[in-house]
Amino acid sequence: MGYTHYWYYNPSKANSNKETSFRKASEEIAKYKTLLETRGLVVKGSLGEGEAEINDHLIAYNGDGTQGLDHESFYLERDTQSPRNGFAFCKTARKPYDTLVCLSLISLFEAFGDRSVFSYCSDGDEREWSEAYGVYREVKKKEPPTLEAASPPED
Protein backbone atom coordinates (compact mmCIF):
# COMPACT_ATOMS: atom_id res chain seq x y z
CA MET A 1 0.00 0.00 0.00
CA GLY A 2 1.02 3.58 -0.53
CA TYR A 3 -0.32 6.99 0.23
CA THR A 4 -3.26 7.30 -2.15
CA HIS A 5 -6.04 9.66 -3.19
CA TYR A 6 -9.26 8.17 -4.61
CA TRP A 7 -12.03 9.67 -6.68
CA TYR A 8 -15.29 8.81 -8.38
CA TYR A 9 -16.01 10.51 -11.68
CA ASN A 10 -19.33 9.76 -13.33
CA PRO A 11 -19.66 12.16 -16.28
CA SER A 12 -22.92 10.57 -17.37
CA LYS A 13 -24.55 11.90 -14.18
CA ALA A 14 -23.65 15.52 -14.89
CA ASN A 15 -26.85 17.59 -14.97
CA SER A 16 -25.11 20.72 -16.19
CA ASN A 17 -22.68 21.18 -19.02
CA LYS A 18 -19.90 18.63 -18.44
CA GLU A 19 -17.60 20.43 -20.90
CA THR A 20 -17.93 23.75 -19.09
CA SER A 21 -17.33 22.20 -15.67
CA PHE A 22 -14.27 20.26 -16.84
CA ARG A 23 -12.85 23.35 -18.57
CA LYS A 24 -13.34 25.41 -15.43
CA ALA A 25 -11.49 22.81 -13.35
CA SER A 26 -8.67 22.36 -15.86
CA GLU A 27 -8.09 26.11 -16.09
CA GLU A 28 -7.91 26.34 -12.31
CA ILE A 29 -5.57 23.34 -12.08
CA ALA A 30 -3.29 24.91 -14.70
CA LYS A 31 -3.12 28.08 -12.58
CA TYR A 32 -2.27 26.07 -9.46
CA LYS A 33 0.42 24.23 -11.43
CA THR A 34 1.96 27.52 -12.57
CA LEU A 35 1.89 28.92 -9.04
CA LEU A 36 3.48 25.81 -7.54
CA GLU A 37 6.15 25.79 -10.25
CA THR A 38 7.14 29.34 -9.26
CA ARG A 39 7.76 27.85 -5.82
CA GLY A 40 10.01 25.08 -7.12
CA LEU A 41 7.65 22.21 -7.92
CA VAL A 42 8.50 20.38 -11.13
CA VAL A 43 5.48 18.83 -12.85
CA LYS A 44 5.97 16.48 -15.78
CA GLY A 45 3.80 14.42 -18.09
CA SER A 46 1.97 11.34 -16.91
CA LEU A 47 5.08 9.13 -17.25
CA GLY A 48 7.27 11.52 -15.23
CA GLU A 49 8.82 13.14 -18.29
CA GLY A 50 7.75 15.57 -20.98
CA GLU A 51 4.99 18.10 -20.51
CA ALA A 52 1.91 17.79 -18.35
CA GLU A 53 -1.39 17.81 -20.24
CA ILE A 54 -4.02 20.02 -18.70
CA ASN A 55 -6.68 21.03 -21.18
CA ASP A 56 -10.40 20.87 -21.97
CA HIS A 57 -10.30 17.08 -22.52
CA LEU A 58 -7.56 15.68 -20.30
CA ILE A 59 -5.73 16.27 -17.04
CA ALA A 60 -2.58 14.14 -16.93
CA TYR A 61 0.62 14.76 -14.99
CA ASN A 62 3.12 13.29 -12.58
CA GLY A 63 6.13 14.35 -10.57
CA ASP A 64 9.61 14.76 -11.99
CA GLY A 65 10.86 11.32 -13.02
CA THR A 66 14.37 12.62 -13.70
CA GLN A 67 14.71 13.29 -9.97
CA GLY A 68 12.82 10.22 -8.77
CA LEU A 69 9.93 12.44 -7.69
CA ASP A 70 7.31 10.71 -9.83
CA HIS A 71 5.03 7.91 -8.69
CA GLU A 72 1.62 7.23 -10.24
CA SER A 73 0.16 9.65 -12.72
CA PHE A 74 -2.89 11.76 -12.05
CA TYR A 75 -5.01 10.98 -15.11
CA LEU A 76 -8.58 12.00 -15.86
CA GLU A 77 -10.33 12.22 -19.23
CA ARG A 78 -13.40 14.45 -19.48
CA ASP A 79 -15.56 11.97 -21.37
CA THR A 80 -14.34 8.68 -19.94
CA GLN A 81 -15.65 6.96 -16.87
CA SER A 82 -13.52 4.29 -15.24
CA PRO A 83 -14.88 0.79 -15.83
CA ARG A 84 -14.97 0.40 -12.04
CA ASN A 85 -18.14 2.50 -11.64
CA GLY A 86 -16.16 5.72 -12.01
CA PHE A 87 -13.59 4.79 -9.36
CA ALA A 88 -9.97 5.82 -9.93
CA PHE A 89 -6.96 6.64 -7.77
CA CYS A 90 -3.46 8.09 -7.72
CA LYS A 91 -0.71 6.93 -5.38
CA THR A 92 1.64 9.85 -4.81
CA ALA A 93 3.74 8.40 -1.98
CA ARG A 94 3.63 11.94 -0.53
CA LYS A 95 6.01 13.17 -3.23
CA PRO A 96 5.96 16.92 -3.98
CA TYR A 97 3.36 16.73 -6.75
CA ASP A 98 0.89 15.48 -4.13
CA THR A 99 -0.05 19.10 -3.43
CA LEU A 100 -1.18 19.57 -7.03
CA VAL A 101 -3.12 16.29 -6.91
CA CYS A 102 -5.02 17.52 -3.83
CA LEU A 103 -5.72 20.88 -5.46
CA SER A 104 -6.88 19.09 -8.62
CA LEU A 105 -9.37 17.02 -6.66
CA ILE A 106 -10.73 20.11 -4.93
CA SER A 107 -11.00 21.99 -8.25
CA LEU A 108 -12.89 19.15 -9.93
CA PHE A 109 -15.19 18.72 -6.95
CA GLU A 110 -16.07 22.40 -6.89
CA ALA A 111 -16.44 22.70 -10.68
CA PHE A 112 -18.97 19.87 -10.89
CA GLY A 113 -20.70 20.79 -7.64
CA ASP A 114 -22.37 17.40 -7.29
CA ARG A 115 -20.89 14.50 -5.32
CA SER A 116 -22.68 12.01 -7.57
CA VAL A 117 -20.63 13.37 -10.51
CA PHE A 118 -17.27 13.95 -8.79
CA SER A 119 -16.21 13.13 -5.25
CA TYR A 120 -12.98 12.14 -3.57
CA CYS A 121 -11.38 10.72 -0.45
CA SER A 122 -7.83 10.12 0.68
CA ASP A 123 -5.53 8.06 2.83
CA GLY A 124 -4.46 11.44 4.20
CA ASP A 125 -6.18 13.56 6.79
CA GLU A 126 -6.65 17.31 7.09
CA ARG A 127 -3.10 17.64 8.46
CA GLU A 128 -1.62 15.87 5.44
CA TRP A 129 -3.60 18.13 3.13
CA SER A 130 -2.38 21.27 4.94
CA GLU A 131 -0.04 22.46 2.17
CA ALA A 132 -2.77 22.17 -0.47
CA TYR A 133 -5.26 23.82 1.87
CA GLY A 134 -2.82 26.68 2.45
CA VAL A 135 -2.44 27.30 -1.28
CA TYR A 136 -6.21 27.08 -1.73
CA ARG A 137 -6.81 29.66 1.03
CA GLU A 138 -4.16 31.94 -0.44
CA VAL A 139 -5.67 31.83 -3.93
CA LYS A 140 -9.39 31.58 -3.17
CA LYS A 141 -9.53 33.61 0.04
CA LYS A 142 -11.90 31.10 1.61
CA GLU A 143 -11.85 27.75 3.35
CA PRO A 144 -11.50 24.61 1.22
CA PRO A 145 -14.08 21.86 1.33
CA THR A 146 -13.34 19.32 4.03
CA LEU A 147 -12.51 15.74 3.15
CA GLU A 148 -15.82 14.74 4.68
CA ALA A 149 -17.77 17.21 2.51
CA ALA A 150 -16.13 15.88 -0.67
CA SER A 151 -16.46 12.20 0.16
CA PRO A 152 -18.45 9.93 -2.14
CA PRO A 153 -22.17 9.74 -1.45
CA GLU A 154 -23.44 6.63 0.29
CA ASP A 155 -25.32 4.47 -2.20
Residue frames as a rotation matrix with the C-alpha (Angstrom) as fourth column:
MET 1
0.578 0.816 0.000 0.00
0.816 -0.578 0.000 0.00
0.000 0.000 -1.000 0.00
GLY 2
-0.665 -0.727 0.172 1.02
0.724 -0.684 -0.091 3.58
0.184 0.065 0.981 -0.53
TYR 3
-0.508 0.449 -0.735 -0.32
0.208 -0.764 -0.611 6.99
-0.836 -0.463 0.295 0.23
THR 4
-0.777 0.305 0.550 -3.26
0.620 0.220 0.753 7.30
0.109 0.927 -0.360 -2.15
HIS 5
-0.606 0.693 -0.389 -6.04
-0.484 -0.710 -0.512 9.66
-0.631 -0.122 0.766 -3.19
TYR 6
-0.710 0.476 0.519 -9.26
0.633 0.755 0.173 8.17
-0.309 0.451 -0.837 -4.61
TRP 7
-0.642 0.585 -0.496 -12.03
-0.555 -0.801 -0.226 9.67
-0.530 0.130 0.838 -6.68
TYR 8
-0.251 0.685 0.684 -15.29
0.717 0.606 -0.344 8.81
-0.651 0.404 -0.643 -8.38
TYR 9
-0.664 0.074 -0.744 -16.01
-0.459 -0.826 0.327 10.51
-0.590 0.559 0.582 -11.68
ASN 10
-0.360 0.676 0.642 -19.33
0.706 0.647 -0.286 9.76
-0.609 0.351 -0.711 -13.33
PRO 11
-0.932 -0.090 -0.352 -19.66
-0.107 -0.858 0.503 12.16
-0.347 0.507 0.789 -16.28
SER 12
-0.690 0.723 0.033 -22.92
0.359 0.301 0.884 10.57
0.629 0.621 -0.467 -17.37
LYS 13
-0.011 0.695 -0.719 -24.55
0.999 0.036 0.019 11.90
0.039 -0.718 -0.695 -14.18
ALA 14
-0.850 -0.373 -0.371 -23.65
0.401 -0.916 0.001 15.52
-0.340 -0.148 0.929 -14.89
ASN 15
0.193 0.981 -0.025 -26.85
0.818 -0.175 -0.548 17.59
-0.542 0.085 -0.836 -14.97
SER 16
0.644 -0.039 -0.764 -25.11
-0.231 -0.962 -0.146 20.72
-0.729 0.271 -0.628 -16.19
ASN 17
0.873 -0.333 -0.356 -22.68
-0.381 -0.012 -0.924 21.18
0.304 0.943 -0.137 -19.02
LYS 18
0.810 -0.583 0.063 -19.90
0.453 0.691 0.563 18.63
-0.372 -0.427 0.824 -18.44
GLU 19
0.256 -0.739 0.624 -17.60
0.840 -0.150 -0.522 20.43
0.479 0.657 0.582 -20.90
THR 20
0.401 -0.044 0.915 -17.93
-0.177 -0.984 0.030 23.75
0.899 -0.174 -0.402 -19.09
SER 21
0.938 -0.022 0.345 -17.33
-0.341 0.106 0.934 22.20
-0.057 -0.994 0.092 -15.67
PHE 22
0.639 -0.748 0.180 -14.27
0.724 0.664 0.189 20.26
-0.261 0.009 0.965 -16.84
ARG 23
0.205 -0.551 0.809 -12.85
0.598 -0.584 -0.549 23.35
0.774 0.597 0.210 -18.57
LYS 24
0.680 0.098 0.727 -13.34
-0.411 -0.769 0.489 25.41
0.607 -0.631 -0.483 -15.43
ALA 25
0.916 -0.339 0.216 -11.49
-0.021 0.496 0.868 22.81
-0.401 -0.799 0.447 -13.35
SER 26
0.467 -0.788 0.401 -8.67
0.884 0.427 -0.192 22.36
-0.020 0.445 0.895 -15.86
GLU 27
0.339 -0.317 0.886 -8.09
0.218 -0.889 -0.402 26.11
0.915 0.330 -0.233 -16.09
GLU 28
0.796 -0.011 0.605 -7.91
-0.559 -0.396 0.729 26.34
0.232 -0.918 -0.321 -12.31
ILE 29
0.827 -0.516 0.225 -5.57
0.342 0.778 0.526 23.34
-0.447 -0.358 0.820 -12.08
ALA 30
0.371 -0.700 0.610 -3.29
0.785 -0.115 -0.609 24.91
0.496 0.705 0.507 -14.70
LYS 31
0.465 -0.165 0.870 -3.12
-0.302 -0.953 -0.019 28.08
0.832 -0.254 -0.493 -12.58
TYR 32
0.895 -0.161 0.416 -2.27
-0.369 0.259 0.893 26.07
-0.251 -0.952 0.173 -9.46
LYS 33
0.673 -0.674 0.304 0.42
0.728 0.676 -0.110 24.23
-0.132 0.296 0.946 -11.43
THR 34
0.314 -0.544 0.778 1.96
0.409 -0.662 -0.628 27.52
0.857 0.515 0.015 -12.57
LEU 35
0.650 -0.016 0.760 1.89
-0.588 -0.644 0.489 28.92
0.481 -0.765 -0.428 -9.04
LEU 36
0.892 -0.299 0.340 3.48
-0.066 0.657 0.751 25.81
-0.448 -0.692 0.566 -7.54
GLU 37
0.556 -0.722 0.412 6.15
0.801 0.333 -0.497 25.79
0.222 0.606 0.764 -10.25
THR 38
0.410 -0.409 0.815 7.14
-0.135 -0.911 -0.390 29.34
0.902 0.049 -0.429 -9.26
ARG 39
0.601 -0.133 0.788 7.76
-0.800 -0.095 0.593 27.85
-0.004 -0.987 -0.164 -5.82
GLY 40
-0.340 -0.933 0.117 10.01
-0.911 0.357 0.207 25.08
-0.235 -0.036 -0.971 -7.12
LEU 41
0.162 0.439 0.884 7.65
-0.158 0.895 -0.416 22.21
-0.974 -0.073 0.215 -7.92
VAL 42
-0.713 -0.337 -0.615 8.50
-0.670 0.068 0.740 20.38
-0.207 0.939 -0.274 -11.13
VAL 43
0.202 0.849 0.488 5.48
-0.304 0.528 -0.793 18.83
-0.931 0.012 0.364 -12.85
LYS 44
-0.816 -0.510 -0.271 5.97
-0.449 0.266 0.853 16.48
-0.363 0.818 -0.447 -15.78
GLY 45
-0.220 0.710 -0.669 3.80
-0.814 0.244 0.527 14.42
0.537 0.661 0.524 -18.09
SER 46
0.671 0.682 0.293 1.97
-0.723 0.512 0.464 11.34
0.166 -0.523 0.836 -16.91
LEU 47
0.795 -0.437 -0.421 5.08
0.363 0.899 -0.247 9.13
0.486 0.044 0.873 -17.25
GLY 48
0.674 -0.522 -0.523 7.27
0.469 -0.244 0.849 11.52
-0.571 -0.817 0.080 -15.23
GLU 49
-0.578 -0.816 -0.001 8.82
0.498 -0.353 0.792 13.14
-0.647 0.457 0.611 -18.29
GLY 50
-0.595 0.338 0.729 7.75
0.659 -0.314 0.683 15.57
0.460 0.887 -0.035 -20.98
GLU 51
-0.855 0.309 0.417 4.99
-0.372 -0.925 -0.078 18.10
0.362 -0.222 0.905 -20.51
ALA 52
-0.696 0.715 0.059 1.91
0.259 0.326 -0.909 17.79
-0.669 -0.618 -0.412 -18.35
GLU 53
-0.768 0.558 0.314 -1.39
0.274 -0.157 0.949 17.81
0.579 0.815 -0.032 -20.24
ILE 54
-0.512 0.661 -0.548 -4.02
0.569 -0.217 -0.793 20.02
-0.643 -0.718 -0.265 -18.70
ASN 55
-0.970 0.213 -0.115 -6.68
-0.222 -0.595 0.772 21.03
0.096 0.775 0.625 -21.18
ASP 56
-0.294 0.955 0.049 -10.40
-0.955 -0.291 -0.054 20.87
-0.037 -0.063 0.997 -21.97
HIS 57
0.482 0.482 -0.732 -10.30
-0.619 0.779 0.105 17.08
0.620 0.402 0.674 -22.52
LEU 58
0.522 -0.439 -0.731 -7.56
0.491 0.856 -0.163 15.68
0.697 -0.275 0.662 -20.30
ILE 59
0.606 -0.472 0.640 -5.73
-0.771 -0.547 0.326 16.27
0.196 -0.691 -0.696 -17.04
ALA 60
0.901 -0.370 -0.227 -2.58
0.367 0.928 -0.058 14.14
0.232 -0.031 0.972 -16.93
TYR 61
0.367 -0.828 0.424 0.62
-0.619 -0.558 -0.553 14.76
0.695 -0.059 -0.717 -14.99
ASN 62
0.723 -0.289 -0.628 3.12
0.585 0.739 0.334 13.29
0.368 -0.608 0.703 -12.58
GLY 63
0.766 -0.574 -0.289 6.13
-0.095 -0.546 0.832 14.35
-0.635 -0.610 -0.474 -10.57
ASP 64
0.485 -0.690 -0.538 9.61
-0.874 -0.349 -0.339 14.76
0.046 0.634 -0.772 -11.99
GLY 65
0.997 -0.055 0.051 10.86
0.055 0.998 -0.014 11.32
-0.050 0.017 0.999 -13.02
THR 66
0.421 -0.903 0.085 14.37
0.088 -0.053 -0.995 12.62
0.903 0.426 0.057 -13.70
GLN 67
-0.367 -0.512 0.777 14.71
-0.698 -0.401 -0.593 13.29
0.615 -0.760 -0.210 -9.97
GLY 68
-0.781 0.131 -0.611 12.82
0.336 0.913 -0.233 10.22
0.527 -0.387 -0.757 -8.77
LEU 69
-0.881 0.465 -0.093 9.93
-0.195 -0.533 -0.823 12.44
-0.432 -0.707 0.560 -7.69
ASP 70
-0.314 0.803 -0.507 7.31
-0.814 0.048 0.579 10.71
0.489 0.595 0.638 -9.83
HIS 71
-0.716 0.190 0.672 5.03
-0.287 0.797 -0.531 7.91
-0.636 -0.573 -0.517 -8.69
GLU 72
-0.350 0.648 0.676 1.62
0.853 0.519 -0.057 7.23
-0.389 0.557 -0.734 -10.24
SER 73
-0.924 0.008 0.382 0.16
0.224 -0.799 0.559 9.65
0.310 0.602 0.736 -12.72
PHE 74
-0.351 0.880 -0.319 -2.89
0.039 -0.327 -0.944 11.76
-0.935 -0.344 0.081 -12.05
TYR 75
-1.000 0.010 -0.009 -5.01
-0.009 0.081 0.997 10.98
0.011 0.997 -0.081 -15.11
LEU 76
-0.270 0.962 -0.036 -8.58
0.363 0.067 -0.929 12.00
-0.892 -0.264 -0.368 -15.86
GLU 77
-0.933 0.074 0.353 -10.33
0.333 -0.200 0.921 12.22
0.139 0.977 0.162 -19.23
ARG 78
-0.757 0.654 -0.019 -13.40
-0.618 -0.725 -0.304 14.45
-0.213 -0.218 0.953 -19.48
ASP 79
0.042 0.870 -0.492 -15.56
-0.972 0.149 0.180 11.97
0.230 0.470 0.852 -21.37
THR 80
-0.139 -0.186 -0.973 -14.34
-0.201 0.967 -0.156 8.68
0.970 0.173 -0.172 -19.94
GLN 81
0.505 0.336 0.795 -15.65
-0.854 0.058 0.517 6.96
0.127 -0.940 0.317 -16.87
SER 82
-0.628 -0.748 0.216 -13.52
-0.777 0.618 -0.120 4.29
-0.044 -0.243 -0.969 -15.24
PRO 83
-0.256 0.536 -0.805 -14.88
-0.337 0.731 0.593 0.79
0.906 0.423 -0.007 -15.83
ARG 84
-0.661 -0.011 -0.750 -14.97
0.633 0.529 -0.565 0.40
0.403 -0.849 -0.342 -12.04
ASN 85
0.331 0.921 -0.205 -18.14
0.925 -0.275 0.261 2.50
0.184 -0.276 -0.943 -11.64
GLY 86
0.756 -0.053 0.652 -16.16
0.083 -0.981 -0.176 5.72
0.649 0.188 -0.737 -12.01
PHE 87
0.912 -0.410 -0.028 -13.59
0.027 -0.007 1.000 4.79
-0.410 -0.912 0.005 -9.36
ALA 88
0.546 -0.825 0.146 -9.97
0.308 0.036 -0.951 5.82
0.779 0.564 0.274 -9.93
PHE 89
0.902 -0.297 -0.314 -6.96
0.264 -0.195 0.945 6.64
-0.341 -0.935 -0.097 -7.77
CYS 90
0.541 -0.809 0.228 -3.46
-0.095 -0.328 -0.940 8.09
0.835 0.487 -0.254 -7.72
LYS 91
0.735 -0.452 -0.506 -0.71
0.661 0.307 0.685 6.93
-0.154 -0.838 0.524 -5.38
THR 92
0.786 -0.449 0.425 1.64
-0.178 -0.822 -0.541 9.85
0.592 0.349 -0.726 -4.81
ALA 93
0.315 -0.653 -0.688 3.74
0.831 0.541 -0.133 8.40
0.459 -0.530 0.713 -1.98
ARG 94
0.737 0.097 -0.669 3.63
0.506 -0.736 0.450 11.94
-0.449 -0.670 -0.591 -0.53
LYS 95
-0.342 -0.853 0.395 6.01
0.920 -0.218 0.326 13.17
-0.192 0.475 0.859 -3.23
PRO 96
-0.801 -0.085 -0.592 5.96
0.188 -0.976 -0.114 16.92
-0.568 -0.203 0.798 -3.98
TYR 97
-0.869 0.492 -0.045 3.36
-0.215 -0.296 0.931 16.73
0.445 0.819 0.363 -6.75
ASP 98
-0.549 0.669 -0.500 0.89
0.821 0.545 -0.171 15.48
0.158 -0.505 -0.849 -4.13
THR 99
-0.575 0.320 -0.753 -0.05
0.222 -0.825 -0.520 19.10
-0.788 -0.466 0.403 -3.43
LEU 100
-0.735 0.300 -0.608 -1.18
-0.669 -0.466 0.579 19.57
-0.110 0.833 0.543 -7.03
VAL 101
-0.752 0.501 -0.428 -3.12
0.264 0.824 0.502 16.29
0.604 0.264 -0.752 -6.91
CYS 102
-0.506 0.568 -0.649 -5.02
0.784 -0.010 -0.620 17.52
-0.359 -0.823 -0.441 -3.83
LEU 103
-0.541 0.272 -0.796 -5.72
-0.235 -0.957 -0.167 20.88
-0.807 0.097 0.582 -5.46
SER 104
-0.867 0.233 -0.440 -6.88
-0.407 0.178 0.896 19.09
0.287 0.956 -0.059 -8.62
LEU 105
-0.650 0.646 -0.400 -9.37
0.686 0.725 0.057 17.02
0.327 -0.238 -0.915 -6.66
ILE 106
-0.399 0.486 -0.778 -10.73
0.502 -0.594 -0.629 20.11
-0.768 -0.641 -0.006 -4.93
SER 107
-0.712 0.071 -0.698 -11.00
-0.492 -0.760 0.425 21.99
-0.501 0.646 0.576 -8.25
LEU 108
-0.844 0.403 -0.355 -12.89
-0.079 0.560 0.825 19.15
0.531 0.724 -0.441 -9.93
PHE 109
-0.538 0.648 -0.539 -15.19
0.843 0.392 -0.369 18.72
-0.028 -0.653 -0.757 -6.95
GLU 110
-0.387 0.373 -0.843 -16.07
0.207 -0.856 -0.474 22.40
-0.899 -0.357 0.254 -6.89
ALA 111
-0.836 0.034 -0.548 -16.44
-0.508 -0.427 0.748 22.70
-0.209 0.903 0.374 -10.68
PHE 112
-0.724 0.591 -0.355 -18.97
0.165 0.649 0.743 19.87
0.670 0.479 -0.568 -10.89
GLY 113
-0.677 0.425 0.602 -20.70
-0.697 -0.634 -0.336 20.79
0.239 -0.647 0.725 -7.64
ASP 114
0.534 0.845 -0.004 -22.37
-0.819 0.519 0.244 17.40
0.208 -0.127 0.970 -7.29
ARG 115
-0.212 -0.674 0.707 -20.89
-0.824 0.512 0.241 14.50
-0.525 -0.532 -0.665 -5.32
SER 116
0.494 0.412 0.766 -22.68
0.027 0.873 -0.488 12.01
-0.869 0.262 0.419 -7.57
VAL 117
0.973 -0.226 -0.049 -20.63
-0.079 -0.127 -0.989 13.37
0.217 0.966 -0.141 -10.51
PHE 118
0.070 -0.995 -0.068 -17.27
0.077 0.073 -0.994 13.95
0.995 0.065 0.082 -8.79
SER 119
0.897 0.096 0.432 -16.21
-0.417 -0.149 0.897 13.13
0.150 -0.984 -0.093 -5.25
TYR 120
0.110 -0.926 -0.361 -12.98
-0.206 0.334 -0.920 12.14
0.972 0.175 -0.154 -3.57
CYS 121
0.980 -0.007 0.199 -11.38
-0.196 0.147 0.970 10.72
-0.036 -0.989 0.143 -0.45
SER 122
0.311 -0.950 -0.032 -7.83
-0.558 -0.156 -0.815 10.12
0.769 0.272 -0.579 0.68
ASP 123
0.305 -0.369 -0.878 -5.53
0.691 0.720 -0.063 8.06
0.656 -0.588 0.474 2.83
GLY 124
-0.750 -0.637 0.178 -4.46
0.398 -0.649 -0.648 11.44
0.529 -0.415 0.740 4.20
ASP 125
0.132 0.749 -0.649 -6.18
0.980 -0.197 -0.027 13.56
-0.148 -0.633 -0.760 6.79
GLU 126
0.934 0.312 0.176 -6.65
0.335 -0.934 -0.127 17.31
0.125 0.177 -0.976 7.09
ARG 127
0.570 -0.795 -0.208 -3.10
-0.174 -0.364 0.915 17.64
-0.803 -0.485 -0.346 8.46
GLU 128
-0.258 -0.712 0.653 -1.62
0.518 0.469 0.715 15.87
-0.816 0.523 0.248 5.44
TRP 129
0.213 0.405 0.889 -3.60
0.959 -0.259 -0.112 18.13
0.185 0.877 -0.444 3.13
SER 130
0.460 0.065 -0.885 -2.38
0.578 -0.779 0.243 21.27
-0.674 -0.624 -0.396 4.94
GLU 131
-0.639 -0.725 -0.256 -0.04
0.250 -0.511 0.823 22.46
-0.727 0.462 0.507 2.17
ALA 132
-0.689 0.466 0.555 -2.77
0.636 0.023 0.771 22.17
0.346 0.885 -0.313 -0.47
TYR 133
0.362 0.866 -0.345 -5.26
0.929 -0.302 0.217 23.82
0.084 -0.399 -0.913 1.87
GLY 134
0.016 -0.449 -0.893 -2.82
0.481 -0.780 0.401 26.68
-0.876 -0.436 0.204 2.45
VAL 135
-0.932 -0.338 0.129 -2.44
0.250 -0.343 0.905 27.30
-0.262 0.876 0.405 -1.28
TYR 136
-0.301 0.909 0.288 -6.21
0.835 0.105 0.540 27.08
0.461 0.403 -0.791 -1.73
ARG 137
0.426 0.466 -0.775 -6.81
0.827 -0.548 0.124 29.66
-0.368 -0.694 -0.619 1.03
GLU 138
-0.411 -0.696 -0.589 -4.16
0.310 -0.714 0.627 31.94
-0.857 0.074 0.509 -0.44
VAL 139
-0.969 0.006 0.247 -5.67
0.243 -0.149 0.959 31.83
0.042 0.989 0.143 -3.93
LYS 140
-0.348 0.933 0.093 -9.39
0.613 0.151 0.776 31.58
0.710 0.326 -0.624 -3.17
LYS 141
-0.804 -0.019 0.594 -9.53
-0.358 -0.782 -0.510 33.61
0.474 -0.623 0.622 0.04
LYS 142
0.320 0.882 0.348 -11.90
-0.902 0.170 0.398 31.10
0.292 -0.440 0.849 1.61
GLU 143
-0.182 -0.329 0.927 -11.85
-0.695 0.710 0.116 27.75
-0.696 -0.623 -0.358 3.35
PRO 144
-0.702 -0.095 -0.706 -11.50
-0.626 0.556 0.547 24.61
0.341 0.826 -0.450 1.22
PRO 145
0.490 0.853 -0.179 -14.08
-0.672 0.501 0.545 21.86
0.555 -0.147 0.819 1.33
THR 146
-0.006 -0.459 0.889 -13.34
-0.875 0.433 0.217 19.32
-0.485 -0.776 -0.404 4.03
LEU 147
-0.893 -0.338 -0.296 -12.51
-0.436 0.813 0.386 15.74
0.110 0.474 -0.874 3.15
GLU 148
-0.681 0.702 0.208 -15.82
0.354 0.565 -0.745 14.74
-0.641 -0.434 -0.633 4.68
ALA 149
0.101 0.751 -0.653 -17.77
-0.336 -0.592 -0.733 17.21
-0.937 0.293 0.192 2.51
ALA 150
-0.048 -0.225 -0.973 -16.13
-0.991 -0.109 0.074 15.88
-0.123 0.968 -0.217 -0.67
SER 151
-0.749 -0.295 0.593 -16.46
-0.342 0.939 0.036 12.20
-0.567 -0.176 -0.805 0.16
PRO 152
-0.862 0.419 -0.285 -18.45
-0.121 0.376 0.919 9.93
0.492 0.826 -0.273 -2.14
PRO 153
-0.137 0.897 0.421 -22.17
-0.968 -0.212 0.137 9.74
0.212 -0.389 0.896 -1.45
GLU 154
-0.719 0.004 0.695 -23.44
-0.323 0.884 -0.339 6.63
-0.615 -0.468 -0.634 0.29
ASP 155
-0.381 0.600 -0.703 -25.32
-0.832 0.108 0.543 4.47
0.402 0.792 0.459 -2.20
